[in-house]
Amino acid sequence: MGLAFSTLSIALTVVVVEVVEREATRHVERSIGHGLGELALQASDKLDRGMFERYREVGLIAKRFALADAGLGHDDWRRMLDDVRQTYNYYSWIGLADLQGKVMVSAGGLLEGADVSARPWFQEARKGDGHVGDVHEALLLSRLLPQSGGEPLRFVDVAFPFRDRDGKDRGVLGAHLSWQWARDVERSIIEPLEAERQVQALIVGANGVVLLGPPNLQGRTVDFPSLQEARGDNRPGYVIEKGIDGKTYMTGYSRSKGYADYPGLGWTVLVRQDIDNALVPVKRLRSYGLWSGIGLALLFSLAGVFVARWITRPLMQLGAEAARISQGGGAAIAPQNRAYDEVQALAGTLNALVSDQRRRQAQLEELNATLEQRVQERTQALAEALSVVRQSGQRINAIIESAQDAFIGIDLHGRIMDWNSQAEAMFGWSRDEVIGRSLGALIVPERFLANFDKAIRMANETGHLEMFERRAERIVQTRGGAELPVEVTAKLVVGPGTDFFSIFLRDISLRKKVEQMKNELVATVSHELRTPLTSMRASLSLLDSGAVDGVPDDARELIEIAHRHCERLVRMVNEMLDVEKVESGHVHLVRADQELAPILRDAVAAMQGHAQQAGVRLDCAGTLPGVCAEVDGDRLTQVITNLLSNAIKFAPAGSAVEAALGWHGDGVRIAVLDRGPGIPPDFRGRIFERFAQAEDEARRRQGSGLGLSISKRIVEEHGGRIGFEDRAGGGTVFYVDLPVHAHDAARAALENAK
């Protein structure tokens, strides 16, 4: 407890010191920052007022000269300018230039006769009433005036037009204001604080050049964050920024705004202080708080030791009583008369535990007397259960071994747990060789290994795998490396012990060979029949159309029957060729962005004659104008025609077959609805297979059983889906879902439909 008190005190001290330091730093930073900003404001205001005084002085001098006697000579003018220079000692040079820019007279005779027409102060003063220019180094006067302190001469130009009594321009009065007066401003405001607070002052021109400041910054172009803040905010303020010397400064800023009719030059005054010096009071407060906390921690530690001793003394007495009881020295713990309430409650609880322990000990002695008999009964029951489990395992193994399919059991990581004799015969590996090894490394070809690992991982994560729900055809490899097509049935078995995958594999290589032979036979027969059937259809078509005269009426009826059956044979051959293309992957789609409604209407119009012969009404409803999809129009027409033909074939006479186009999800659905007898349940799973026909359909209807299989492949090549569902009230709905590219109006319709 003493350690806890000490730790708590230290933690509390650290927290308090951190909170106080953060708040104090924020308040001190704000106070010092605003103070620096106010100091910068005072300096910029004094600069503006000083420049206003100089600006006004030069204007007054120009007016004074205008009132002077026009008959004065050059000596008189020079004497007047010398008086002005002695009166206002900030002027390094003052003189009068004529309208052509030639200096007529100046104080001390400096630059008399020089041409100043190209100087900005002369040109600007000629345009208006007065001009004040930014700080610049001396050009013509650098060799004529002495330099102080090794610094280059720098001036601020002030100029006013000089007119006679009648207001006629006679020249320009120009003055070069020495930059030394800015030093006087710095000494009067900043230097008293530099010794106490260690601050620095900078005067920065509108172009970012340091006009006045520390020697390492004098004349350099800078772009401090404080300058950016000063340009964007007319009010004084402060920022914390890093200088080019790597130190962090708290910088107050104020931008000059001019004064009275003096427009100002856009100077910015920066007053900055090293952040370490600025936050010295905070560091002192932190140190004081830290040492105070340490003292409090020591004090609380001593208090904790005394409190802990007071609390633990009765507990130690209880421990001694408990030890005496464990050694057989008594039957109960003596009460602690002078102890606090918690110790009294603990003593009562320990007494209750001792009583309960003695009671349980008596029960245990009684139980031990019958333990041997109970163990014998339990052992016999376990032996009987083990015998039942063994018999069940033997039956399961017998069933698996007698199965005609190969059986493989793998754990959730893909390692083989079981391997029957059929698996040994199929793959060439014995059971002892494969147990514990990875199934994928043994029988899965390398190109499919990544998919196998992914399937195992997905089954572990979700407990679901698509392959568990249906039979699947896969390629495996034998011990010799030969690839073998198999039909796989897999299931995830969840048991009380461990979960595992149960996999049955059936060799379908013989079935694949038979299918290949059948496909080759169909292709050969189709190609061999197509040429003679084409010529026969053409000849019968000519005879049926009456192109040949003299054909008897009874022969014409036979020709019509032959022509109709020849057409059916040609359709069957074409469907067989389409199947061959689908199986070989040679189905070529010529896709284009087309509107779907005209395709549906054209297909319905083409089947109207067939519907009339069957006594069925064919309707087209629910078309969507403006809905487009990237499709092969001819192939999509073939799909719709197949669906309409099947619907007409099974629709009762006098009923209606409907074709509709509508929204479905994020795409569009083409649906064909009939009122036929529906699809038998045992035929639903094979309806899209090749040559698949229901028994009553094959018996009552004529067809090849290829139309739906071809339609399914065409729809899937378009990225769509074909399916069917029972219709409410009887009949069937076959549908084709396609992705679409809708125009703006169609998209609005889609949103409304949703």
C-alpha positions in Angstrom: 0.0 0.0 0.0 2.9 2.3 0.6 4.1 1.6 -2.9 0.6 2.2 -4.2 0.4 5.5 -2.4 3.8 6.6 -3.7 3.0 5.5 -7.3 -0.3 7.3 -7.2 1.3 10.5 -5.9 4.0 10.4 -8.6 1.4 9.7 -11.3 -0.9 12.5 -10.0 2.1 14.9 -9.9 3.1 14.1 -13.5 -0.5 14.6 -14.7 -0.9 17.9 -12.8 2.5 19.2 -14.0 1.7 18.3 -17.6 -1.8 19.9 -17.4 -0.5 23.0 -15.6 2.5 23.3 -18.0 0.2 23.0 -21.1 -2.3 25.6 -19.9 0.5 27.9 -18.6 2.4 27.5 -21.9 -0.7 28.4 -23.8 -1.5 31.4 -21.7 2.1 32.6 -21.5 2.6 32.1 -25.3 -0.6 34.1 -26.0 0.4 36.8 -23.6 4.0 37.1 -24.9 2.8 36.8 -28.5 0.3 39.6 -28.2 3.0 41.7 -26.4 5.3 41.2 -29.3 2.5 42.0 -31.8 1.8 45.2 -29.8 5.5 46.1 -29.8 5.6 45.6 -33.6 2.5 47.8 -34.0 4.2 50.6 -32.0 7.3 50.4 -34.1 5.3 50.3 -37.4 3.2 53.2 -36.2 6.3 55.2 -35.2 7.8 54.4 -38.6 4.6 55.6 -40.4 4.4 58.8 -38.3 8.2 59.5 -38.8 7.8 59.0 -42.6 4.7 61.2 -42.5 6.7 64.0 -40.8 9.4 63.7 -43.5 6.8 63.6 -46.3 5.1 66.7 -44.9 8.4 68.5 -44.4 9.4 68.1 -48.0 6.0 69.2 -49.2 6.1 72.3 -47.0 9.7 73.1 -48.2 8.4 72.9 -51.8 5.6 75.4 -51.0 8.0 77.6 -49.1 10.3 77.8 -52.1 7.3 78.6 -54.3 6.6 81.6 -52.2 10.2 82.8 -52.3 11.3 85.6 -54.5 11.6 84.4 -58.1 14.6 86.6 -58.6 16.9 84.8 -56.2 20.2 83.4 -57.6 21.7 80.0 -57.3 23.7 81.0 -54.2 20.5 82.1 -52.5 18.8 78.9 -53.3 21.8 76.8 -52.1 21.9 78.8 -48.9 18.2 78.1 -48.3 18.7 74.3 -49.0 21.8 74.3 -46.6 19.6 75.7 -43.9 17.0 73.0 -44.5 19.6 70.3 -44.3 21.0 71.7 -41.1 17.5 72.1 -39.6 16.4 68.6 -40.6 19.6 66.5 -40.2 18.0 63.3 -41.5 18.3 64.6 -45.1 21.5 63.3 -46.7 20.8 65.2 -49.9 18.2 67.8 -51.0 18.1 69.7 -54.3 16.1 71.3 -57.1 16.0 69.8 -60.6 14.6 71.7 -63.6 11.9 70.2 -65.9 14.5 68.4 -68.0 15.9 66.6 -64.9 19.1 68.6 -64.5 20.0 69.4 -60.9 20.1 73.2 -60.8 21.1 73.6 -57.1 21.5 71.4 -54.1 22.6 71.6 -50.4 26.4 71.6 -50.3 26.5 71.7 -54.1 26.3 67.9 -54.3 25.3 66.5 -57.8 24.7 70.0 -59.2 24.6 69.7 -63.0 23.9 66.0 -62.8 21.0 64.5 -64.9 18.4 62.8 -62.7 15.7 62.6 -65.3 15.9 58.7 -65.2 15.5 58.5 -61.5 12.1 57.2 -60.3 11.6 60.0 -57.8 11.9 62.7 -60.5 9.6 60.9 -62.9 6.9 60.1 -60.3 7.0 63.7 -58.9 6.5 65.1 -62.4 3.3 63.0 -62.7 1.5 64.0 -59.5 1.5 66.0 -56.4 4.1 64.1 -54.4 6.2 60.9 -54.3 7.8 58.7 -51.7 10.0 55.8 -52.7 11.1 52.6 -50.9 14.5 52.1 -49.4 17.4 51.7 -51.9 21.2 52.0 -51.9 22.9 55.2 -53.0 24.0 55.3 -56.6 25.3 58.7 -57.4 26.0 59.8 -53.8 27.9 56.6 -52.7 31.2 58.2 -53.7 30.4 61.7 -52.4 29.0 61.0 -48.9 30.9 59.3 -46.0 29.7 55.8 -44.9 29.1 55.0 -41.3 29.9 51.7 -39.7 30.9 50.1 -43.0 27.2 49.8 -44.1 26.2 50.9 -47.6 24.3 54.2 -47.8 20.6 53.7 -48.1 17.9 56.3 -48.7 14.2 56.8 -48.9 13.3 59.2 -51.7 10.8 62.0 -51.2 10.0 64.4 -54.0 7.4 67.1 -54.8 6.8 69.3 -57.9 8.2 72.8 -57.5 5.9 75.5 -58.9 6.0 79.3 -59.1 3.5 81.7 -57.7 1.2 81.3 -60.7 1.1 77.5 -60.3 3.3 76.8 -63.2 5.8 73.8 -62.9 9.4 74.9 -62.7 11.0 71.7 -61.6 11.1 69.0 -58.9 12.3 69.3 -55.3 13.9 66.0 -54.3 15.2 64.8 -50.9 17.1 61.6 -50.0 16.0 60.7 -46.4 18.8 58.9 -44.6 17.8 55.4 -43.4 19.6 56.3 -40.1 16.4 57.6 -38.7 14.9 54.1 -38.7 17.9 53.0 -36.5 16.8 55.7 -34.1 13.3 54.3 -34.0 14.7 50.8 -33.3 16.9 52.2 -30.5 14.0 54.1 -28.9 11.6 51.1 -28.9 13.4 47.8 -29.2 16.8 48.2 -27.6 15.4 48.8 -24.1 13.7 45.4 -24.4 16.6 43.5 -26.0 18.7 43.4 -22.8 15.7 42.3 -20.7 13.8 40.0 -23.0 16.3 39.2 -25.7 14.1 40.3 -28.6 15.1 41.1 -32.2 13.4 43.6 -34.5 13.3 43.4 -38.3 11.9 45.9 -40.8 11.0 44.1 -44.1 10.2 45.9 -47.3 7.2 45.1 -49.5 9.4 43.0 -51.7 10.5 40.8 -48.8 14.0 42.3 -48.4 15.2 42.9 -44.8 15.8 46.6 -44.5 16.8 46.6 -40.9 17.6 43.7 -38.6 20.3 41.3 -37.5 23.5 41.4 -39.5 23.0 37.9 -40.9 19.6 38.9 -42.3 20.4 42.5 -43.4 19.7 42.9 -47.2 18.4 39.3 -47.6 15.1 38.3 -49.1 13.0 36.3 -46.7 9.5 34.7 -46.8 8.7 33.9 -43.1 5.2 32.7 -42.2 4.8 35.8 -40.2 5.2 37.9 -43.4 2.5 35.9 -45.0 0.2 36.4 -42.1 0.9 40.1 -42.0 0.1 40.4 -45.8 -3.2 38.6 -45.3 -4.3 40.3 -42.0 -4.2 44.1 -41.4 -4.3 43.5 -37.7 -1.1 42.9 -35.6 -0.6 39.3 -34.4 2.0 36.6 -33.8 3.1 33.2 -35.0 5.6 30.6 -33.9 8.1 29.9 -36.7 11.5 28.6 -37.4 14.2 31.0 -38.5 17.0 30.4 -41.1 19.4 29.8 -38.2 17.4 26.7 -37.2 16.0 28.3 -34.0 12.3 28.5 -33.2 11.0 32.0 -32.6 7.8 33.6 -31.3 7.3 36.5 -33.8 4.9 39.4 -33.5 4.1 41.2 -36.7 2.5 44.5 -37.9 2.2 45.9 -41.4 2.5 49.6 -41.9 -0.6 51.3 -43.2 0.5 54.9 -43.8 -0.5 57.9 -41.8 -2.8 60.8 -42.8 -1.9 61.7 -46.5 1.3 59.6 -46.4 0.3 56.5 -48.3 2.8 54.1 -46.7 5.4 51.8 -48.4 4.0 48.4 -47.3 6.8 47.7 -44.7 6.3 45.0 -42.2 7.8 45.2 -38.7 8.7 41.8 -37.1 9.6 41.6 -33.4 10.7 38.1 -32.5 12.0 36.2 -29.4 13.6 32.8 -29.0 10.9 30.4 -27.8 13.2 29.0 -25.1 13.7 32.4 -23.6 10.0 33.2 -23.9 8.8 30.1 -22.0 11.3 30.4 -19.1 8.5 31.1 -16.6 6.7 28.0 -17.6 9.8 25.9 -17.1 10.2 27.3 -13.7 6.6 26.5 -12.8 7.1 23.0 -14.1 10.2 22.5 -12.0 8.5 23.8 -9.0 5.5 21.5 -9.5 7.7 18.4 -10.1 9.7 18.9 -6.9 6.5 19.6 -5.0 5.1 16.4 -6.3 8.1 14.4 -5.4 7.9 15.7 -1.8 4.2 14.8 -1.7 5.0 11.3 -3.0 7.5 10.8 -0.2 5.0 12.1 2.4 2.2 9.8 1.1 4.6 6.8 1.0 5.3 7.2 4.7 1.6 7.6 5.5 0.9 4.5 3.3 3.4 2.4 5.3 1.7 3.3 8.7 -1.8 2.7 7.3 -0.7 -0.7 5.8 0.8 -1.8 9.1 -2.5 -0.9 10.9 -4.6 -2.8 8.3 -2.3 -5.9 8.1 -1.8 -6.5 11.8 -5.2 -8.2 12.5 -4.9 -10.1 9.2 -1.6 -11.5 10.4 -3.3 -12.6 13.6 -6.0 -14.3 11.5 -3.3 -16.1 9.5 -1.7 -17.4 12.7 -5.1 -18.7 14.0 -5.7 -20.5 10.7 -2.2 -22.1 10.8 -3.0 -23.3 14.4 -6.3 -24.9 13.2 -4.5 -26.6 10.2 -2.1 -28.2 12.7 -5.1 -29.6 14.8 -4.8 -26.9 17.5 -8.5 -26.0 17.6 -11.8 -26.2 15.9 -12.5 -22.5 15.3 -10.8 -19.1 15.0 -10.9 -16.9 18.0 -12.7 -13.6 17.4 -10.7 -10.4 17.1 -12.4 -8.0 19.7 -10.4 -4.9 18.8 -10.3 -5.5 15.1 -12.3 -3.4 12.5 -15.6 -4.8 11.0 -14.0 -6.3 7.9 -11.7 -8.5 9.9 -14.6 -9.6 12.1 -16.5 -10.6 9.0 -13.5 -12.4 7.6 -13.0 -14.4 10.9 -16.7 -15.4 10.7 -16.3 -16.5 7.1 -13.2 -18.5 7.8 -15.0 -20.3 10.6 -17.8 -21.2 8.2 -15.3 -22.5 5.8 -13.7 -24.7 8.4 -17.0 -26.2 9.4 -17.9 -26.8 5.7 -14.4 -28.4 5.2 -14.9 -30.8 8.1 -18.4 -31.8 6.7 -17.0 -32.4 3.2 -14.2 -34.4 4.7 -16.7 -36.7 6.3 -18.5 -37.1 3.0 -15.3 -37.8 1.2 -14.4 -40.6 3.6 -17.9 -42.1 3.0 -17.5 -41.8 -0.8 -14.1 -43.5 -0.8 -15.7 -46.6 0.7 -17.8 -47.0 -2.5 -15.3 -45.6 -5.0 -13.9 -48.9 -6.2 -17.3 -50.2 -7.1 -18.2 -47.1 -9.1 -14.9 -47.2 -10.9 -15.6 -50.7 -12.0 -19.1 -49.9 -13.3 -17.8 -46.8 -15.2 -15.0 -48.9 -16.8 -17.4 -51.5 -18.0 -19.7 -48.8 -19.5 -16.7 -47.2 -21.3 -15.6 -50.6 -22.7 -19.1 -51.2 -24.1 -19.2 -47.7 -25.6 -15.7 -48.2 -27.1 -16.9 -51.5 -28.7 -19.9 -49.8 -30.2 -17.6 -47.0 -31.6 -15.2 -49.6 -33.1 -18.1 -51.5 -34.7 -19.4 -48.3 -36.2 -16.0 -47.4 -37.5 -15.6 -50.8 -39.0 -19.0 -50.5 -40.8 -18.0 -47.0 -42.1 -14.6 -48.3 -43.3 -16.4 -51.3 -45.0 -18.8 -48.9 -46.8 -16.0 -46.7 -47.9 -13.9 -49.5 -49.1 -16.8 -51.1 -51.0 -17.6 -47.8 -52.7 -16.8 -47.6 -56.4 -15.6 -44.1 -56.1 -12.3 -43.0 -54.6 -12.7 -41.5 -51.1 -10.3 -39.0 -49.6 -10.6 -37.4 -46.2 -8.6 -34.2 -45.5 -8.4 -31.9 -42.5 -9.1 -28.2 -42.5 -5.5 -27.5 -43.6 -5.7 -29.8 -46.6 -3.7 -32.7 -45.1 -4.8 -36.2 -45.9 -6.5 -38.1 -43.1 -8.1 -41.1 -45.0 -7.5 -42.8 -48.4 -9.5 -45.9 -49.5 -8.4 -48.6 -51.9 -10.2 -47.0 -54.9 -8.0 -43.9 -54.3 -4.9 -46.1 -54.3 -6.0 -47.7 -57.6 -6.9 -44.3 -59.2 -3.7 -42.4 -58.2 -1.1 -45.1 -57.6 -0.3 -44.0 -54.0 -0.7 -46.4 -51.1 -2.5 -45.3 -47.9 0.6 -45.3 -45.8 2.5 -43.1 -48.3 -0.1 -40.3 -48.4 -1.4 -40.0 -44.8 -0.4 -36.6 -43.3 0.7 -35.2 -46.7 -0.9 -32.2 -48.5 -3.6 -33.3 -51.0 -2.9 -30.3 -53.3 0.8 -31.2 -53.6 -0.1 -34.8 -54.5 -3.0 -34.8 -57.0 -3.7 -31.1 -58.0 -1.9 -29.9 -61.1 0.4 -27.0 -60.5 -1.8 -24.6 -62.6 -4.8 -25.2 -60.3 -2.9 -25.3 -57.0 -3.6 -21.6 -56.1 -7.3 -22.1 -56.7 -7.3 -25.2 -54.5 -5.6 -23.4 -51.6 -8.0 -20.5 -52.0 -11.0 -22.8 -51.8 -9.6 -24.5 -48.6 -9.0 -21.0 -47.0 -12.5 -19.8 -47.9 -14.1 -22.9 -46.5 -12.3 -22.4 -43.2 -13.3 -18.7 -43.0 -17.0 -19.0 -44.1 -17.9 -22.6 -43.6 -19.3 -22.5 -47.1 -18.0 -23.5 -50.5 -19.8 -23.6 -53.8 -18.3 -27.0 -54.6 -20.0 -28.5 -51.6 -23.5 -27.8 -53.1 -23.1 -29.6 -56.4 -21.1 -32.1 -58.3 -18.1 -30.5 -60.0 -15.7 -31.7 -62.8 -12.0 -31.2 -62.1 -8.6 -32.3 -63.5 -6.3 -34.3 -61.2 -3.0 -35.9 -61.7 -1.8 -39.5 -60.9 1.5 -40.6 -59.3 3.0 -40.8 -62.8 2.0 -37.2 -63.7 -0.9 -38.2 -66.0 -3.9 -35.9 -65.8 -7.3 -37.5 -65.2 -10.8 -35.9 -65.5 -12.9 -36.7 -62.4 -16.3 -35.8 -61.0 -15.9 -34.5 -57.4 -18.4 -34.5 -54.6 -17.2 -32.7 -51.4 -18.7 -32.0 -48.0 -17.6 -30.3 -44.9 -18.2 -32.7 -42.0 -18.7 -31.1 -38.6 -18.3 -33.5 -35.7 -17.7 -33.5 -32.0 -14.1 -34.4 -32.5 -12.6 -32.5 -35.4 -14.0 -31.1 -38.6 -12.8 -32.5 -41.9 -13.6 -32.5 -45.7 -15.1 -35.7 -47.1 -14.3 -36.0 -50.9 -15.5 -38.6 -53.4 -13.9 -38.7 -56.8 -15.3 -40.6 -59.9 -13.2 -41.3 -63.0 -15.0 -39.8 -65.9 -12.3 -40.2 -68.6 -14.4 -42.8 -70.4 -17.4 -40.5 -70.4 -15.3 -37.7 -71.7 -14.1 -39.9 -74.6 -17.7 -40.9 -75.4 -18.7 -37.2 -75.4 -15.8 -36.3 -77.6 -16.7 -39.1 -80.0 -20.4 -38.0 -80.0 -19.4 -34.4 -80.7 -17.2 -35.5 -83.6 -20.0 -37.6 -84.9 -22.5 -34.8 -84.7 -20.1 -32.4 -86.4 -19.3 -34.8 -89.2 -22.9 -35.7 -89.8 -23.9 -32.0 -89.6 -21.3 -31.0 -92.2 -22.0 -34.0 -94.5 -25.8 -33.3 -94.3 -25.7 -29.5 -94.7 -24.6 -29.4 -98.4 -27.2 -31.9 -99.8 -29.9 -30.6 -97.5 -29.3 -27.0 -98.8 -29.7 -28.1 -102.4 -32.8 -30.2 -101.6 -34.4 -27.2 -99.7 -33.7 -24.9 -102.7 -35.3 -27.4 -105.1 -38.3 -28.2 -102.9 -38.7 -24.4 -102.3 -39.0 -23.8 -106.1 -41.5 -26.7 -106.5 -43.5 -25.5 -103.5 -43.6 -21.9 -104.8 -45.2 -23.1 -108.1 -42.2 -22.1 -110.2 -42.5 -25.4 -112.2 -45.7 -25.9 -114.2 -47.5 -29.1 -114.6 -47.1 -30.5 -111.1 -50.3 -32.5 -110.1 -52.2 -31.3 -107.0 -51.6 -34.6 -105.1 -47.8 -34.3 -105.8 -47.9 -30.7 -104.7 -49.1 -31.7 -101.3 -46.3 -34.2 -101.0 -43.8 -31.6 -102.1 -45.2 -29.2 -99.4 -44.7 -31.9 -96.7 -41.2 -32.7 -98.0 -40.3 -29.0 -98.0 -41.5 -28.5 -94.4 -39.5 -31.5 -93.1 -36.5 -30.4 -95.1 -36.6 -27.0 -93.4 -36.8 -28.7 -90.0 -33.7 -30.9 -90.9 -31.8 -27.7 -92.0 -32.6 -26.0 -88.7 -31.5 -29.1 -86.8 -28.2 -29.2 -88.8 -27.6 -25.5 -88.1 -28.3 -25.9 -84.4 -25.8 -28.8 -84.3 -23.2 -26.6 -86.0 -23.9 -23.9 -83.5 -23.3 -26.4 -80.7 -20.0 -27.4 -82.3 -19.0 -23.7 -82.4 -20.0 -23.2 -78.8 -18.1 -26.3 -77.6 -15.0 -25.3 -79.6 -15.1 -21.7 -78.3 -15.5 -20.3 -81.9 -18.6 -18.3 -81.2 -17.8 -14.8 -82.6 -20.0 -11.9 -81.4 -20.2 -8.7 -83.4 -21.2 -6.3 -80.6 -22.5 -2.8 -81.0 -24.3 -0.4 -78.7 -27.9 -1.0 -79.8 -31.4 -0.2 -78.4 -33.0 -3.3 -77.1 -36.7 -2.5 -77.8 -36.5 -2.7 -81.6 -34.6 -6.0 -81.4 -37.5 -7.4 -79.2 -40.2 -6.1 -81.5 -38.5 -7.5 -84.7 -38.2 -10.9 -83.1 -41.9 -10.9 -82.1 -42.9 -9.8 -85.6 -40.8 -12.6 -87.2 -42.6 -15.2 -85.0 -46.2 -13.9 -85.6 -46.8 -16.3 -88.5 -45.6 -19.3 -86.5 -47.9 -18.2 -83.6 -50.9 -17.9 -85.9 -50.3 -21.5 -87.3 -50.3 -22.7 -83.7 -53.5 -20.7 -82.8 -51.6 -18.7 -80.2 -51.7 -14.9 -79.7 -48.2 -13.2 -79.5 -48.0 -9.9 -77.6 -45.1 -7.5 -77.1 -45.4 -5.3 -74.0 -43.4 -3.3 -71.5 -40.7 -2.0 -73.9 -38.3 0.6 -72.6 -37.4 3.3 -75.1 -33.8 4.6 -75.0 -32.3 1.6 -73.2 -29.2 0.4 -75.0 -26.8 -2.5 -74.5 -23.6 -3.6 -76.2 -24.9 -6.8 -77.9 -24.8 -8.8 -81.1 -28.2 -8.1 -82.5 -28.5 -11.2 -84.7 -27.4 -13.6 -81.8 -29.7 -11.8 -79.3 -32.6 -12.2 -81.9 -31.7 -15.9 -82.1 -32.0 -16.2 -78.3 -35.4 -14.4 -78.2 -36.7 -16.4 -81.2 -35.7 -19.7 -79.5 -37.6 -18.7 -76.3 -40.6 -17.6 -78.3 -40.6 -20.8 -80.4 -40.6 -22.9 -77.2 -43.3 -20.9 -75.6 -45.6 -21.1 -78.7 -44.9 -24.9 -78.9 -46.2 -25.5 -75.4 -48.8 -22.8 -75.1 -52.4 -24.1 -75.2 -54.4 -23.1 -78.3 -56.2 -19.8 -77.8 -53.8 -18.6 -75.1 -51.4 -15.7 -75.2 -47.6 -15.6 -75.2 -46.1 -12.3 -73.9 -42.7 -10.8 -74.6 -41.7 -8.0 -72.3 -38.7 -5.7 -71.6 -38.3 -4.2 -68.2 -35.8 -3.2 -65.4 -34.3 -5.8 -63.1 -31.8 -4.7 -60.5 -29.1 -2.6 -62.2 -29.8 -4.1 -65.6 -32.6 -5.0 -67.9 -34.7 -8.2 -68.3 -36.2 -9.7 -71.4 -39.0 -12.1 -70.4 -41.1 -14.6 -72.4 -44.3 -15.7 -70.6 -46.6 -18.6 -71.5 -49.6 -20.5 -70.0 -48.2 -24.0 -70.8 -48.1 -27.0 -68.5 -44.8 -26.0 -67.0 -41.5 -27.8 -66.6 -41.4 -31.2 -64.8 -39.4 -31.1 -61.6 -37.1 -33.9 -62.5 -36.2 -32.1 -65.8 -35.4 -28.7 -64.3 -31.7 -29.4 -63.6 -31.0 -30.6 -67.1 -33.1 -28.1 -69.1 -30.1 -26.1 -70.5 -28.0 -29.3 -71.3 -27.4 -30.3 -74.9 -30.1 -32.7 -76.5 -32.0 -32.4 -73.2 -35.8 -33.0 -73.7 -38.5 -34.0 -71.2 -40.1 -37.4 -71.9 -43.5 -36.0 -72.8 -41.9 -33.3 -74.9 -39.8 -35.8 -76.9 -42.8 -37.9 -77.4 -45.3 -35.2 -78.4 -43.1 -32.4 -79.9 -40.4 -32.3 -82.5 -37.1 -30.6 -81.7 -33.4 -31.2 -81.3 -33.0 -30.2 -77.7 -30.2 -27.8 -78.6 -32.0 -24.4 -78.6 -31.8 -23.6 -74.9 -28.2 -24.9 -74.6 -27.1 -22.6 -77.5 -29.1 -19.6 -76.0 -27.4 -20.1 -72.6 -23.9 -19.9 -74.1 -24.8 -16.8 -76.2 -26.3 -15.0 -73.2 -23.2 -15.9 -71.0 -20.9 -14.5 -73.8 -22.8 -11.2 -73.4 -22.1 -11.2 -69.7 -25.7 -11.9 -68.9 -27.8 -14.7 -67.3 -30.6 -16.9 -68.5 -33.1 -18.7 -66.3 -36.7 -19.6 -65.7 -39.3 -19.6 -63.0 -42.9 -20.7 -62.5 -45.6 -18.2 -63.4 -48.3 -17.4 -60.9 -51.6 -19.0 -62.2 -49.8 -21.6 -64.3 -47.2 -21.5 -67.0 -43.5 -20.6 -67.2 -41.4 -17.4 -67.5 -38.0 -17.6 -69.3 -35.9 -14.5 -68.8 -32.6 -13.1 -70.0 -30.8 -10.5 -67.8 -28.3 -8.2 -69.5 -26.2 -5.2 -68.3 -27.3 -2.0 -70.1 -26.1 1.5 -71.0 -29.1 3.8 -70.5 -29.5 7.3 -71.8 -30.4 10.1 -69.4 -34.2 9.6 -69.7 -33.8 5.8 -69.2 -31.6 6.3 -66.2 -34.3 8.5 -64.7 -36.8 5.8 -65.4 -34.5 3.3 -63.7 -34.3 5.4 -60.6 -38.1 5.8 -60.5 -38.5 2.0 -61.0 -36.2 1.4 -58.0 
